[in-house]
Amino acid sequence: MTTRVALVTGGARGIGAATVAQLVGLGYGVVVLDCPGTIAGLSYSLSTEEDLAALREAFGDSVATLVGDVRSLADQHEAVAMAKDRFGRLDVVVAAAGVATGGHAAWEHDTEQFNVNFDVNVLGVHRSAQAAIPALLANSEPRNARFIAIASSAAVKGHDKLAAYAASKHAVAGYVKSLAADLGGSGVTANAVLPGSTRTKLLQACASFYGLEDVEAFAEHHLTGKLLEPSQVASVICFLASEASGAMTGALVPADGGMTAH
């Protein structure tokens, strides 16, 4: 039986897919919006149609998928409409879609690199809010709706060779804090999760920015001495999605193995 309904952008793989799996396990109905293929300015491929098909096969009627781009407000509205049509409502938004460019000193990042980071990481989150917040506010009171953006440790910490990405994630942090302020008293909270180096395809891309052959080298930046698994970050996201997180809004929640603790 569906207990709550979530929309997860970037949910076809990585942290997003791990979040979908855990939400379904908790009884949620989930709509996944993702953009298989490539985006100009990125040095790596995004998710695939097969990734989306695997979610449908694994979770059946609990998951609906939509091929779309978080940069498109129309696609975001379609995802919200799918949640309401398929499951009857929308309670939670997890804005997990994100990209990264890097490998250069800050002054060497070109305009295209900055644009793709901001278009997906910042405007993608904004488009999610534009499309979904009215639906969350339309829920009956008392509301327990949640908006969760996936930022990064780079939202609060500088990283060499990642200036465009870090700048975009700092912007996400500021956006979420302001969104929380605007939602004050509504029963809808807004928080951001800040993952550290997590074992994903995106981390593999980041390794190439530093000429690393093995992503395990990133573990040295964590106090735990280990890379994060997507399921570990997903557990934090799922707590924030729950009604139990009602005391938290405008928070930047680290899930980073201690990366930002020192």
Buried (B, 14 or more C-beta within 10 A) or exposed (E): EBEBBBBBBBBBBBBBBBBBBBBBEEEBBBBBBBBBEEBEBBEBEBBBEEBBEBBBEEBEEBBBBBBBBBBBBEBBBBBBBBBBEBBEBBBBBBBBBBBBBBBBEEEEBEEEBBBBBBBBBBBBBBBBBBBBBEBBBEBEEEBBBBBBBBBBBBBBBEBEBBBBBBBBBBBBBEBBBEBBEEBEEBBBBBBBBBBBBBBBEBBEBBBBBBEBEEBEEBBEBBEEEBBBBBBBBBBBBBBBBBEEBEEBBBBBBBBBBBBBEE
